[in-house]
Amino acid sequence: MLASSIRPPTTEEVRKLSVSDLAIASGLADILRDNIRHYVPIDPFTVVDPFGDNDDCTYSAVLDRENPNRVVAMIVNKRDSMPQLPWSTMLGERLAKVSMSKEEAKTLKHELMPKEWGNFYPYRRNGRVAGYFMFAFQICGQR
């Protein structure tokens, strides 16, 4: 479900998250990953971050509706990976998916996961990589 009243958090809002906020986001991310696995296989290893110069992707964040500054996951979908996944079913009532630009996604990712590579898990449809997920349980510290 795409939430129009919720926006991605700013860098400053992310920096103000507490350890408890990160723990809650991590728990929600684990549940989300399990829900996603009912629909698509997620590769077991991470790959180079999908922010290339010539990519044709859409960027989104999954946020906790109770505190929209909690980033539960980031999603990068290849535009040719249609049909879409059943997001409203996978997200439930607690989570919201919001679109963002590539630059917003890159800035948010860098704030949450400062390492430069290997932050995203690919997922496949019909044997081809259709997109990438980064989950909050991967966060090992903030900038």
N, C-alpha and C positions, 0 to 999 in steps of 0.2 A: 504494500500500500504506500503510495507516495503522499507524504504529509506536506501540505502547502503552508501551514502555519508555523512549521518548525524549520529553522535554518541551521546550517552547519555552524559549529562554534568557532569563535575567533581564536587566534593564537593565545591571547590573554586569558580567555575563558578556559582554555585547555590547561594552561599553566596553573590555574587556581584549583584544579581538581585535587582532591585528597587521595590518600592511599585507599581509603574506603570506597571512594568513587571508582577508582581503577579496579578494585576487587569486585565490585558489583558489575561493572562493565565486562570484566573477565568471565564471571559466572553466566551472564546473559549471552556472551559470545559462544560459550561452550554449548549452551542450549540451542542457539541459532545454528551452529555448525551441525549439530545432530539433526535438526529440522531440514537443513539444506541437503544433507546426505540422503534423504528419502527421495530426492528428485534428480540429483546429479552426483557423479563420483568426483571427489576432491583428491587431487594428487597428494601423495604423502610428503613431498619435498617442495621447498620454496624455490622460486626462480627470481631472476632479475626484475626489479620493479618496473611495471608497465607504464612508463612515462616517456616513451620515445618521441622523437621529433615528428615522425611520420605515421603515428598510430591513428587508428580510426576507432576510438573507444568512447564509451560514456562512463562517467564517474559518479559514484554515489557514496553516501555514508549511511550507516544504520545507527540511529540514535535511540537512547532510552527516553521514552515520553515523560517519565517522572523527573528526569534531569537531562534536558537535551544537550548539555555539555559533555555528557558521557558518550563517547564514541564506542560503540559495540563492535563495529566492523566497517571496513571500507570495501567497496565493490568496484571492479573495473570490468565492464562488459565490452566485448568486441561487437561492433554494430551489426555484423553479419551473423550473429549467433542467435537469431530468432528461431523459434518463438520464445517469448519471455517465460521466465519461471513464475510460479504462482506465489508471488511475494506476499500478498495479504495472508495467505495460509501459513507461510513460513515465519512471518514476523509476528503474527498474533496481535493482541491488543496492546502489549507493552512497548513494542518497538515501532519505529518509523523509518522509512527509507527516504532520503532527500537527495536530489540531484545537485551536482556542483560542477564547476568548471575544472578543467585539468589543472590549472594553476592553484585553485583552492584545494584540490585533492592533494597535490604535491606538497603544498605548504602544511596542510593538516597531517599528512603522513610523516613529514620530516619532524614535526613537533612531537608526535607520538612515538615514532620509531626512527631515531636519528641515524641509525646505520644506513649506509647508502645502497645496499643491495640485499636480495634474498628475503624480502618481507612479505611476499604474496604467494599464496597457494593457487595454482591453476585448477580450474575445473573443466571437464570435458563434456561435450555433447557429440554423439556419433563419432567418437574417437578423435575429435579435433578440439584443441583448446578454445573454449568459448568465452572465457573470462578469468578473473582472479579475485581472490578474497584475502584480506588481511584482518585478523581477529584481535580483539583486545587482550586475549590471554597471551599474546605474543609480546606485549609491551613489557620491557624490562627496565624502564626508566624513562623519564621525560628529559627534554633538552635542558 
